[in-house]
């Protein structure tokens, strides 16, 4: 059975991936991060909610870009911030 997914997740046809494996904002301030997430609207890679600065969450609140993916090796999932739905791929 196919899981229910929202329109935001359905709109993802090409996955944006990170290339440098750094949080661009933490680098600017010399801070550290735990995990990285990639915005599926603009492709920016920033730190997760478990990181001290929570840059991806701030990015979402500023831009309203709905879907992120894990940028961590071996993790294959998408998360919709609007509908709070996760799908693995």
C-alpha positions in Angstrom: 0.0 0.0 0.0 1.3 3.4 -1.0 1.7 5.8 2.0 -0.3 9.0 1.9 2.0 11.9 1.0 1.2 15.6 0.7 1.3 17.8 -2.4 4.7 19.2 -1.3 6.3 15.8 -1.3 4.6 14.8 -4.5 6.1 17.9 -6.2 9.6 16.6 -5.7 10.7 15.1 -9.0 14.5 15.7 -8.9 16.4 15.4 -5.6 18.7 18.3 -4.7 21.8 17.0 -3.0 24.6 18.7 -1.0 28.1 18.7 -2.3 30.3 20.1 0.4 28.8 18.5 3.6 28.9 21.7 5.7 26.4 24.1 7.2 27.0 27.3 5.3 25.8 29.4 8.2 27.8 27.6 10.9 30.9 28.0 8.8 30.4 31.8 8.8 30.2 31.9 12.6 32.7 29.2 13.4 30.1 27.0 15.0 29.6 23.2 14.8 26.6 21.2 13.8 25.4 17.6 14.3 23.5 16.7 11.1 22.8 18.4 7.8 19.6 18.9 5.8 19.2 20.0 2.2 16.3 22.3 1.2 14.5 20.7 -1.8 13.3 24.1 -3.1 16.6 26.1 -3.3 19.3 23.4 -2.6 20.9 25.1 0.4 22.4 22.7 3.0 22.1 23.7 6.7 22.2 22.2 10.1 19.4 20.2 11.7 17.1 20.9 14.7 19.4 19.0 17.0 22.3 21.3 16.1 22.8 24.4 18.4 21.9 26.9 15.7 19.0 25.1 13.9 19.8 26.9 10.7 17.5 24.8 8.5 14.5 25.4 10.8 15.3 29.2 10.6 15.5 28.9 6.8 12.1 27.3 6.7 10.5 30.0 8.8 12.1 32.7 6.7 11.4 31.2 3.2 8.5 28.8 3.8 10.3 26.2 1.5 8.4 23.1 2.6 10.6 20.0 2.0 14.0 19.0 3.2 16.1 15.9 2.8 18.8 14.4 5.0 22.2 15.2 3.7 23.8 12.5 5.9 25.4 9.5 4.2 23.2 6.5 4.3 20.0 8.4 5.2 17.4 8.6 2.4 14.3 10.5 3.5 12.3 13.6 2.8 10.4 15.7 5.4 7.6 18.1 4.8 7.7 20.9 7.4 4.2 22.1 6.5 2.4 18.7 6.8 4.9 17.0 9.1 5.2 14.0 6.9 8.3 11.9 6.3 8.9 9.5 3.5 11.9 7.3 2.8 13.1 6.8 -0.7 
